[in-house]
């Protein structure tokens, strides 16, 4: 049988005193969080320990601090700490713990020399039941308190709001270690100022602890200023959210066809996504924070929104002062004429003998004239939109102050509007090709004496007479010889449509990257990697005796790729599922429409 004691390295050179900590799980594993020097008043110690974790819900009630035992510092095997009037036997009776530890250190040494473990029986007596081996794991308390354990089944055990009473699986030892430190952060508060100590001296000696902050609070001035500014910023955000919320919940948006348009415009989806993020961050003061939204998660969302806005401001500062927006507006009609000319040349090429192929000239001319007429309609459509493009780009570009993702979403919508003719060509050609393929498939079943049973959704046998076979043969021949011409037009317009889809997918992937990038977690990993604990490493220091083993516990940071996987912000605004190559080829050959992406509502997951 072996026991393990996690001992803070900052408490090893201390004088004799009490060990404060908690027991981790059902194993003989103990966590020492602080030492308390003599003299002290037991009632004050009990009151202090009761005030550290005021909550009675898991996991706070599991890791309540208690007096684990006593630590004696001696020299030449003689006890130096004789000034205390309470013996170890009396102390264990006073604090009435299940386990009592007696750790012995030699003066000037940083390694415990011996450890006795006493257990309380049913009669209330403490019996010596020391294990064969006691492992002392020395840990850096400053890093351990700031770290979060992230390597246990993908759960963050320091996110106390996520813990419930119905947890069936017992957490690992390391998860319990970091959770216990997080629950008892109040124990690590620095001592009060000297003025308060002067006022309290008349009331008796106060509880004096030794831990990583006993010399004063360690922290960043930027973090402290951020905490101080958090409340007014939250109030301002809640006020702004209350101001814009009626715009999103207005009943006007429920009138058809506005819901249908809102679900397909990328700009509307991105606006709803930003609104959802603001609603989660700046919830009303009387509403409880969502349980899954931990402070690091809030920091990731805020930093992601700030990065988005910063990129938008940089883009505006580059476009507006240099006149790039006016140049783009003036170049739009010229670009439309150039595209129309290229399409007309392509259609003229298809109406002839493209690549030496012998096509049906009558059908090719009919389809070519049909699409040429649509090009004429598209030029009229562009000339009608041309006066409004400039103001839309000017005022729409100002939306980049809310984020470059919103500007990219608007660019996706503008691309969809300007390539409407390509989409129409693709749909017409796809429907005609699909009609011929389905007709050939049905007529092929006719030759084999089969038919499709619509009610049972299966192929059944069927008897056909001579007239039906003759008419089927005639129709099959016509469709078969017209198929190459239709397939060529369909192939060309499918390639044009795929080019547009690829451009939109690149923009949507960029938006997805900006919305989901966990900036705060990445910076934290680069600057303070130990804050994201992905594992621990134990190194043997010394073995002072046969029963005492001293090891050093070092926190291993989470890898950058693991940080991206774990802290990526879910965003369903611009989700593009890369299709399987076999599925894509099957879809194109069957004549079904190729969808660019699957859209959905925004959420934080």
C-alpha positions as CSV (number, residue, x, y, z in Angstrom):
1,X,0.0,0.0,0.0
2,X,1.3,3.5,-1.0
3,X,0.2,7.0,-0.2
4,X,0.8,10.2,-2.1
5,X,1.1,13.7,-0.7
6,X,1.1,16.7,-3.0
7,X,3.2,19.2,-1.2
8,X,3.8,22.8,-2.4
9,X,7.4,23.6,-2.8
10,X,7.0,27.1,-1.4
11,X,5.9,25.6,2.0
12,X,8.9,23.3,2.5
13,X,11.3,25.7,4.3
14,X,8.6,26.8,6.7
15,X,8.6,26.4,10.4
16,X,6.6,23.8,12.3
17,X,2.9,24.2,11.8
18,X,-0.4,22.7,10.6
19,X,-1.0,21.2,7.2
20,X,-4.2,22.5,5.5
21,X,-5.6,20.7,2.5
22,X,-8.0,18.1,1.4
23,X,-8.2,14.4,0.4
24,X,-8.5,13.6,-3.2
25,X,-11.1,10.9,-4.0
26,X,-11.2,7.6,-2.2
27,X,-7.5,6.8,-2.5
28,X,-4.8,7.6,0.0
29,X,-4.0,10.8,-1.9
30,X,-3.7,14.1,0.0
31,X,-3.3,17.7,-1.3
32,X,-1.5,20.2,1.0
33,X,-2.5,23.7,0.0
34,X,-1.0,25.8,2.8
35,X,0.8,25.6,6.1
36,X,-0.2,27.5,9.2
37,X,2.4,28.6,11.8
38,X,2.0,28.6,15.5
39,X,0.4,30.1,17.6
40,X,-3.2,30.0,16.5
41,X,-6.7,29.7,18.0
42,X,-8.6,26.5,16.9
43,X,-11.9,28.3,16.6
44,X,-10.5,30.9,14.3
45,X,-9.0,28.1,12.1
46,X,-12.4,26.3,11.9
47,X,-14.2,29.5,11.0
48,X,-11.6,30.3,8.4
49,X,-11.8,26.9,6.8
50,X,-15.7,27.1,6.8
51,X,-15.6,30.4,4.9
52,X,-13.2,29.2,2.2
53,X,-15.8,27.2,0.2
54,X,-19.2,28.6,1.1
55,X,-21.1,26.5,-1.5
56,X,-22.7,23.2,-0.7
57,X,-23.0,22.0,-4.3
58,X,-20.5,19.7,-6.1
59,X,-17.6,20.0,-6.5
60,X,-17.1,22.6,-3.8
61,X,-18.5,20.3,-1.0
62,X,-16.2,17.5,-2.2
63,X,-13.0,19.5,-1.8
64,X,-13.6,21.3,1.4
65,X,-10.3,22.2,3.1
66,X,-9.5,20.7,6.5
67,X,-6.6,20.2,8.8
68,X,-4.7,17.2,7.5
69,X,-2.0,17.0,10.1
70,X,1.1,18.6,11.5
71,X,4.6,19.3,10.1
72,X,7.5,19.3,12.5
73,X,10.9,20.9,11.7
74,X,13.7,19.4,13.7
75,X,17.5,19.5,13.8
76,X,19.7,16.5,14.7
77,X,16.5,14.5,15.4
78,X,15.5,16.9,18.2
79,X,12.2,18.8,18.0
80,X,12.8,22.6,17.8
81,X,9.1,23.6,17.9
82,X,8.5,23.2,21.6
83,X,6.7,26.6,22.0
84,X,3.3,25.2,21.1
85,X,1.2,24.0,24.1
86,X,-0.9,21.6,22.1
87,X,0.5,18.2,21.3
88,X,-0.3,16.4,18.0
89,X,-2.6,14.0,19.9
90,X,-4.7,16.9,21.2
91,X,-4.8,18.7,17.8
92,X,-6.2,15.6,16.0
93,X,-8.9,15.4,18.7
94,X,-9.8,19.1,18.3
95,X,-10.1,19.1,14.5
96,X,-11.6,15.6,14.4
97,X,-10.4,14.5,11.0
98,X,-10.6,11.1,9.4
99,X,-6.9,11.1,8.6
100,X,-4.0,12.7,10.5
101,X,-0.6,13.2,9.0
102,X,2.7,13.8,10.9
103,X,5.4,15.0,8.5
104,X,8.9,15.4,9.8
105,X,11.5,17.7,8.1
106,X,15.1,18.4,9.1
107,X,16.1,22.0,9.4
108,X,17.5,23.4,6.1
109,X,16.3,20.4,4.1
110,X,13.7,20.6,1.4
111,X,12.8,16.9,1.5
112,X,10.5,15.3,4.2
113,X,12.4,12.7,6.1
114,X,9.4,10.7,7.5
115,X,5.6,10.6,7.4
116,X,3.2,8.9,9.8
117,X,-0.5,8.3,8.8
118,X,-3.1,7.9,11.6
119,X,-6.6,6.8,10.9
120,X,-9.6,7.3,13.1
121,X,-11.6,4.1,14.0
122,X,-15.2,3.8,15.0
123,X,-14.4,4.6,18.6
124,X,-12.8,7.9,17.7
125,X,-9.3,6.8,18.5
126,X,-6.4,7.4,16.0
127,X,-4.3,4.3,15.2
128,X,-1.0,4.4,13.3
129,X,-1.4,2.8,9.9
130,X,1.5,4.1,7.9
131,X,1.7,2.8,4.3
132,X,4.8,1.1,3.1
133,X,5.7,4.0,0.8
134,X,4.8,7.7,0.9
135,X,5.4,9.6,-2.3
136,X,5.8,13.4,-1.8
137,X,5.0,15.2,-5.1
138,X,6.5,18.7,-4.9
139,X,4.5,21.1,-7.2
140,X,4.8,24.7,-8.1
141,X,1.7,26.2,-6.5
142,X,1.7,29.4,-8.5
143,X,1.5,27.5,-11.8
144,X,-0.8,24.9,-10.5
145,X,-3.4,27.4,-9.3
146,X,-3.3,29.3,-12.6
147,X,-3.5,26.1,-14.7
148,X,-6.6,24.4,-16.0
149,X,-6.6,20.6,-16.4
150,X,-7.8,19.8,-20.0
151,X,-6.7,16.2,-20.6
152,X,-9.5,14.2,-18.9
153,X,-12.1,13.0,-21.4
154,X,-12.3,16.5,-23.0
155,X,-13.8,18.1,-19.9
156,X,-12.5,21.2,-18.2
157,X,-12.7,20.2,-14.5
158,X,-11.8,23.7,-13.4
159,X,-15.0,25.0,-14.9
160,X,-17.0,24.6,-11.7
161,X,-20.3,25.7,-13.3
162,X,-20.2,22.5,-15.5
163,X,-20.1,20.2,-12.5
164,X,-23.3,18.6,-11.3
165,X,-24.2,16.2,-8.6
166,X,-25.1,13.4,-11.0
167,X,-21.5,12.8,-12.3
168,X,-21.3,9.0,-12.5
169,X,-17.7,8.7,-13.5
170,X,-15.2,9.6,-10.8
171,X,-12.6,12.2,-12.2
172,X,-9.0,11.2,-12.4
173,X,-6.5,12.1,-9.7
174,X,-5.0,15.0,-11.7
175,X,-8.5,16.4,-12.5
176,X,-9.3,16.3,-8.8
177,X,-6.0,18.0,-8.0
178,X,-6.6,21.0,-10.2
179,X,-10.3,21.1,-9.3
180,X,-9.5,21.2,-5.6
181,X,-7.1,24.1,-6.1
182,X,-9.7,26.0,-8.1
183,X,-12.4,25.5,-5.5
184,X,-10.2,26.8,-2.7
185,X,-8.8,29.9,-4.4
186,X,-10.0,32.0,-1.5
187,X,-7.4,30.3,0.7
188,X,-4.7,31.8,-1.4
189,X,-5.7,35.5,-0.9
190,X,-2.8,37.6,0.3
191,X,-2.7,38.8,3.9
192,X,-4.5,41.9,4.9
193,X,-2.8,45.3,5.0
194,X,-0.8,46.5,8.0
195,X,-3.5,48.9,9.1
196,X,-6.1,46.2,9.4
197,X,-3.6,44.0,11.3
198,X,-3.1,46.9,13.8
199,X,-6.8,47.1,14.4
200,X,-7.2,43.3,14.9
201,X,-4.3,42.8,17.2
202,X,-6.4,43.4,20.2
203,X,-8.8,40.6,19.2
204,X,-5.9,38.0,19.3
205,X,-3.6,36.5,16.7
206,X,-5.2,36.0,13.2
207,X,-4.8,32.9,10.9
208,X,-1.4,33.2,9.3
209,X,-0.9,30.9,6.3
210,X,2.1,30.2,4.1
211,X,1.3,29.7,0.4
212,X,2.4,31.1,-2.9
213,X,0.8,34.5,-2.3
214,X,1.8,35.0,1.4
215,X,4.2,37.7,0.4
216,X,1.7,39.6,-1.6
217,X,-0.6,39.3,-4.6
218,X,1.0,38.3,-7.8
219,X,-0.8,39.4,-10.9
220,X,-0.7,41.5,-14.1
221,X,-1.7,45.1,-14.0
222,X,-3.5,44.6,-17.3
223,X,-5.6,41.7,-15.9
224,X,-6.5,43.7,-12.8
225,X,-7.5,46.7,-14.9
226,X,-9.6,44.4,-17.1
227,X,-11.4,43.0,-14.1
228,X,-12.1,46.5,-12.8
229,X,-13.5,47.6,-16.2
230,X,-15.5,44.5,-16.7
231,X,-18.6,45.7,-14.9
232,X,-19.1,49.0,-16.7
233,X,-18.4,47.4,-20.0
234,X,-21.0,44.8,-19.3
235,X,-23.5,47.4,-18.4
236,X,-22.8,49.3,-21.6
237,X,-23.1,46.1,-23.6
238,X,-26.4,45.2,-22.0
239,X,-27.7,48.7,-22.7
240,X,-26.6,48.5,-26.4
241,X,-28.1,45.0,-26.6
242,X,-31.4,46.2,-25.2
243,X,-31.3,49.0,-27.8
244,X,-30.8,46.7,-30.9
245,X,-32.8,43.7,-29.7
246,X,-36.2,45.0,-30.9
247,X,-34.8,45.2,-34.4
248,X,-34.1,41.4,-34.4
249,X,-37.4,40.3,-32.8
250,X,-39.6,42.6,-34.8
251,X,-42.7,40.8,-36.2
252,X,-42.0,42.4,-39.6
253,X,-39.3,39.7,-40.2
254,X,-42.0,37.0,-40.0
255,X,-43.9,38.2,-43.0
256,X,-43.2,36.2,-46.1
257,X,-40.9,36.1,-48.0
258,X,-38.6,37.9,-45.5
259,X,-37.8,34.7,-43.5
260,X,-36.9,32.9,-46.7
261,X,-34.6,35.7,-47.8
262,X,-33.1,36.0,-44.4
263,X,-32.1,32.4,-44.3
264,X,-30.3,32.6,-47.6
265,X,-28.5,36.0,-47.4
266,X,-25.1,35.6,-45.8
267,X,-25.2,39.2,-44.4
268,X,-28.4,38.4,-42.4
269,X,-26.9,35.2,-41.1
270,X,-23.8,37.0,-39.9
271,X,-25.8,39.7,-38.3
272,X,-27.8,37.1,-36.4
273,X,-24.5,35.4,-35.4
274,X,-23.2,38.7,-34.0
275,X,-26.4,39.3,-32.1
276,X,-26.3,35.9,-30.5
277,X,-22.7,36.5,-29.4
278,X,-23.6,39.8,-27.9
279,X,-26.6,38.3,-26.2
280,X,-24.5,35.6,-24.6
281,X,-21.8,38.0,-23.5
282,X,-23.8,40.9,-22.3
283,X,-26.8,39.1,-20.7
284,X,-29.0,41.2,-18.4
285,X,-27.6,41.6,-14.9
286,X,-30.5,39.7,-13.4
287,X,-30.0,36.7,-15.6
288,X,-27.6,33.9,-14.7
289,X,-24.7,33.3,-17.0
290,X,-25.1,30.2,-19.3
291,X,-23.4,27.3,-17.5
292,X,-21.3,26.3,-20.4
293,X,-19.8,29.8,-20.9
294,X,-16.7,29.9,-18.7
295,X,-14.6,33.1,-18.4
296,X,-11.9,31.8,-20.8
297,X,-14.7,31.0,-23.3
298,X,-15.9,34.6,-22.9
299,X,-12.4,35.9,-23.4
300,X,-12.1,33.8,-26.6
301,X,-15.4,35.3,-28.0
302,X,-14.4,38.9,-27.1
303,X,-11.0,38.6,-28.6
304,X,-12.4,37.0,-31.7
305,X,-14.9,39.9,-32.1
306,X,-12.1,42.4,-31.5
307,X,-9.9,40.8,-34.1
308,X,-12.8,40.8,-36.6
309,X,-13.4,44.5,-36.0
310,X,-9.7,45.4,-36.2
311,X,-9.4,43.7,-39.5
312,X,-12.5,45.5,-40.7
313,X,-11.1,48.9,-39.7
314,X,-7.7,48.1,-41.3
315,X,-9.6,47.2,-44.5
316,X,-11.6,50.4,-44.4
317,X,-8.6,52.6,-43.8
318,X,-7.0,51.1,-46.9
319,X,-10.0,51.3,-49.2
320,X,-11.7,54.5,-48.5
321,X,-8.9,57.1,-48.4
322,X,-7.3,55.8,-51.6
323,X,-10.4,55.8,-53.8
324,X,-10.5,52.0,-54.4
325,X,-14.2,51.9,-53.8
326,X,-15.0,54.4,-56.5
327,X,-12.7,52.6,-58.9
328,X,-14.4,49.3,-58.3
329,X,-17.8,51.0,-58.8
330,X,-16.7,52.5,-62.2
331,X,-15.1,49.2,-63.3
332,X,-18.3,47.2,-62.7
333,X,-20.1,48.0,-66.0
334,X,-16.9,47.5,-68.0
335,X,-16.4,44.1,-66.3
336,X,-20.0,43.2,-67.0
337,X,-19.6,43.9,-70.7
338,X,-16.4,41.9,-70.8
339,X,-18.0,38.9,-69.1
340,X,-21.0,39.2,-71.5
341,X,-18.7,39.3,-74.5
342,X,-16.8,36.2,-73.3
343,X,-20.1,34.3,-72.7
344,X,-21.4,35.2,-76.2
345,X,-18.1,33.9,-77.7
346,X,-18.5,30.7,-75.7
347,X,-22.1,30.2,-76.9
348,X,-21.1,30.9,-80.5
349,X,-18.4,28.3,-80.2
350,X,-20.9,25.8,-78.7
351,X,-23.4,26.5,-81.5
352,X,-20.9,25.4,-84.1
353,X,-18.7,22.4,-83.9
354,X,-16.8,22.7,-80.6
355,X,-13.6,20.7,-80.5
356,X,-14.6,19.0,-83.8
357,X,-17.6,17.3,-82.2
358,X,-20.6,16.6,-84.5
359,X,-23.6,17.9,-82.5
360,X,-27.3,18.4,-83.4
361,X,-27.1,21.8,-85.0
362,X,-30.8,22.6,-84.6
363,X,-30.8,21.9,-80.9
364,X,-27.5,23.7,-80.4
365,X,-28.7,26.8,-82.2
366,X,-32.0,26.7,-80.2
367,X,-30.2,26.5,-76.9
368,X,-27.6,29.0,-77.9
369,X,-30.2,31.6,-78.9
370,X,-32.0,30.9,-75.6
371,X,-28.9,31.6,-73.5
372,X,-27.9,34.6,-75.7
373,X,-31.3,36.1,-74.9
374,X,-30.7,35.6,-71.2
375,X,-27.3,37.4,-71.5
376,X,-29.2,40.3,-73.0
377,X,-31.6,40.3,-70.0
378,X,-28.6,40.1,-67.6
379,X,-27.0,43.1,-69.2
380,X,-30.2,45.0,-68.7
381,X,-30.4,43.8,-65.1
382,X,-26.8,45.0,-64.5
383,X,-27.5,48.4,-66.1
384,X,-30.5,48.7,-63.8
385,X,-28.4,47.9,-60.7
386,X,-25.4,50.0,-61.7
387,X,-26.7,53.3,-60.1
388,X,-27.3,51.6,-56.8
389,X,-24.0,49.7,-56.6
390,X,-22.0,52.7,-55.5
391,X,-24.1,53.8,-52.6
392,X,-24.6,50.1,-51.5
393,X,-20.8,49.6,-51.5
394,X,-20.2,52.9,-49.7
395,X,-22.6,52.4,-46.9
396,X,-22.2,48.6,-46.8
397,X,-18.5,49.1,-46.4
398,X,-19.1,50.9,-43.2
399,X,-20.4,47.6,-41.8
400,X,-16.8,46.5,-41.7
401,X,-16.5,48.4,-38.4
402,X,-18.6,45.6,-36.9
403,X,-16.2,43.1,-38.4
404,X,-14.5,42.1,-41.7
405,X,-16.6,38.9,-41.6
406,X,-19.7,41.0,-42.2
407,X,-18.1,42.7,-45.2
408,X,-17.1,39.3,-46.6
409,X,-20.7,38.1,-46.1
410,X,-22.0,41.1,-48.1
411,X,-19.4,40.3,-50.8
412,X,-20.8,36.7,-51.0
413,X,-24.4,38.1,-51.5
414,X,-23.2,40.6,-54.1
415,X,-21.4,37.8,-56.0
416,X,-24.6,35.8,-56.0
417,X,-26.6,38.7,-57.4
418,X,-24.0,39.5,-60.1
419,X,-23.7,35.9,-61.2
420,X,-27.4,35.3,-61.4
421,X,-27.2,34.6,-65.1
422,X,-24.6,31.8,-64.5
423,X,-26.9,30.2,-62.0
424,X,-29.9,30.4,-64.4
425,X,-27.8,28.8,-67.2
426,X,-26.8,26.0,-64.9
427,X,-30.3,25.3,-63.7
428,X,-31.8,25.3,-67.2
429,X,-29.1,23.0,-68.6
430,X,-29.2,20.7,-65.5
431,X,-33.0,20.3,-65.7
432,X,-32.9,19.6,-69.4
433,X,-30.1,17.1,-68.9
434,X,-31.8,15.5,-65.9
435,X,-35.0,15.1,-68.0
436,X,-33.2,13.3,-70.8
437,X,-31.3,11.0,-68.4
438,X,-34.5,10.0,-66.5
439,X,-36.3,9.5,-69.9
440,X,-33.5,7.2,-71.2
441,X,-33.5,5.3,-67.9
442,X,-37.2,4.7,-68.0
443,X,-37.1,3.7,-71.7
444,X,-34.2,1.3,-71.0
445,X,-36.4,-0.5,-68.5
446,X,-39.1,-0.7,-71.2
447,X,-36.8,-2.7,-73.5
448,X,-36.1,-5.2,-70.7
449,X,-39.8,-5.7,-69.8
450,X,-39.5,-3.7,-66.6
451,X,-41.2,-0.7,-65.1
452,X,-40.8,1.4,-62.0
453,X,-43.5,0.8,-59.3
454,X,-44.2,4.2,-57.8
455,X,-46.3,2.9,-54.9
456,X,-43.8,0.2,-53.8
457,X,-40.6,2.1,-54.9
458,X,-39.2,-0.9,-56.8
459,X,-38.8,-2.2,-60.3
460,X,-41.4,-4.8,-61.3
461,X,-41.9,-6.9,-64.5
462,X,-44.4,-5.6,-67.1
463,X,-45.8,-6.8,-70.4
464,X,-45.8,-4.3,-73.3
465,X,-47.5,-4.5,-76.7
466,X,-45.9,-3.8,-80.1
467,X,-47.1,-0.2,-80.3
468,X,-45.7,0.7,-76.9
469,X,-42.3,-0.9,-77.8
470,X,-42.2,1.0,-81.2
471,X,-43.0,4.3,-79.5
472,X,-40.5,3.6,-76.8
473,X,-37.8,2.8,-79.3
474,X,-38.5,6.0,-81.3
475,X,-38.3,8.2,-78.2
476,X,-35.2,6.4,-76.9
477,X,-33.4,7.0,-80.2
478,X,-34.3,10.7,-80.2
479,X,-33.2,11.3,-76.6
480,X,-30.0,9.3,-77.1
481,X,-28.9,11.3,-80.2
482,X,-29.8,14.6,-78.6
483,X,-28.0,13.8,-75.3
484,X,-24.4,14.8,-76.4
485,X,-25.6,18.3,-77.3
486,X,-27.4,18.8,-74.1
487,X,-24.6,17.2,-72.1
488,X,-22.0,19.5,-73.6
489,X,-24.0,22.6,-72.7
490,X,-24.6,21.2,-69.2
491,X,-20.9,20.4,-68.7
492,X,-19.8,23.9,-69.7
493,X,-22.3,25.7,-67.4
494,X,-21.7,23.3,-64.6
495,X,-18.0,24.2,-64.7
496,X,-18.9,27.9,-64.7
497,X,-21.2,27.3,-61.7
498,X,-18.5,25.4,-59.8
499,X,-16.1,28.3,-60.4
500,X,-18.5,30.7,-58.7
501,X,-19.2,28.2,-55.9
502,X,-15.4,27.8,-55.2
503,X,-15.0,31.5,-54.9
504,X,-17.9,31.7,-52.5
505,X,-16.7,28.8,-50.5
506,X,-13.3,30.5,-50.1
507,X,-15.0,33.5,-48.7
508,X,-17.2,31.5,-46.4
509,X,-14.2,29.5,-45.1
510,X,-12.5,32.8,-44.3
511,X,-15.6,33.9,-42.4
512,X,-15.7,30.6,-40.5
513,X,-12.0,31.0,-39.6
514,X,-12.5,34.5,-38.3
515,X,-15.6,33.6,-36.3
516,X,-14.1,30.5,-34.8
517,X,-10.5,31.4,-34.1
518,X,-9.8,31.2,-30.3
519,X,-7.4,34.1,-30.1
520,X,-7.2,34.3,-26.3
521,X,-6.4,30.6,-25.9
522,X,-3.7,30.7,-28.6
523,X,-2.1,33.8,-27.1
524,X,-2.3,32.2,-23.6
525,X,-0.7,29.0,-25.0
526,X,2.2,31.0,-26.5
527,X,2.8,33.3,-23.6
528,X,1.8,31.2,-20.6
529,X,1.7,27.6,-21.8
530,X,1.4,26.1,-18.3
531,X,-2.0,27.7,-17.8
532,X,-3.4,25.1,-20.2
533,X,-2.3,21.8,-18.6
534,X,-2.4,18.9,-21.0
535,X,-0.4,16.5,-18.8
536,X,2.1,16.3,-16.0
537,X,5.6,14.8,-15.7
538,X,7.1,13.4,-12.6
539,X,10.8,13.4,-12.0
540,X,12.4,11.5,-9.1
541,X,14.4,13.9,-6.8
542,X,15.6,11.9,-3.9
543,X,14.7,8.9,-1.8
544,X,15.5,9.9,1.8
545,X,14.5,6.5,3.2
546,X,13.0,3.2,2.2
547,X,9.5,4.6,2.8
548,X,9.9,8.2,1.5
549,X,10.2,9.0,-2.2
550,X,10.4,12.7,-3.3
551,X,9.4,13.5,-6.9
552,X,8.9,16.8,-8.7
553,X,5.7,17.4,-10.7
554,X,6.0,19.5,-13.8
555,X,3.0,20.7,-15.8
556,X,3.1,19.9,-19.5
557,X,1.2,22.5,-21.6
558,X,-1.4,21.5,-24.2
559,X,-0.1,21.5,-27.8
560,X,-1.1,24.3,-30.1
561,X,-3.1,21.9,-32.3
562,X,-4.9,20.5,-29.3
563,X,-5.7,24.1,-28.2
564,X,-7.3,24.8,-31.6
565,X,-9.3,21.6,-31.5
566,X,-10.5,22.1,-28.0
567,X,-11.3,25.8,-27.9
568,X,-12.5,26.4,-31.5
569,X,-15.6,28.6,-31.3
570,X,-18.5,26.8,-33.0
571,X,-20.1,28.8,-35.8
572,X,-22.8,27.5,-38.1
573,X,-23.2,30.6,-40.1
574,X,-20.9,29.7,-43.0
575,X,-20.6,25.9,-42.7
576,X,-19.3,24.2,-45.8
577,X,-19.1,20.4,-45.8
578,X,-16.6,19.3,-48.3
579,X,-18.5,16.7,-50.5
580,X,-17.1,13.3,-51.2
581,X,-15.5,13.1,-54.6
582,X,-17.6,10.1,-55.5
583,X,-20.7,11.7,-54.4
584,X,-19.9,14.9,-56.3
585,X,-19.3,13.0,-59.5
586,X,-22.5,11.0,-59.0
587,X,-24.5,14.2,-58.5
588,X,-23.1,15.9,-61.6
589,X,-23.6,12.8,-63.8
590,X,-27.2,12.4,-62.6
591,X,-28.1,16.0,-63.2
592,X,-28.9,17.0,-59.7
593,X,-28.1,20.5,-58.5
594,X,-24.8,21.0,-56.7
595,X,-25.4,22.9,-53.4
596,X,-22.5,25.1,-52.3
597,X,-22.9,24.6,-48.5
598,X,-25.4,23.7,-45.9
599,X,-26.6,26.7,-44.0
600,X,-27.9,26.7,-40.5
601,X,-28.6,29.0,-37.5
602,X,-25.7,30.5,-35.6
603,X,-24.8,29.2,-32.2
604,X,-22.1,29.0,-29.6
605,X,-22.3,25.3,-28.9
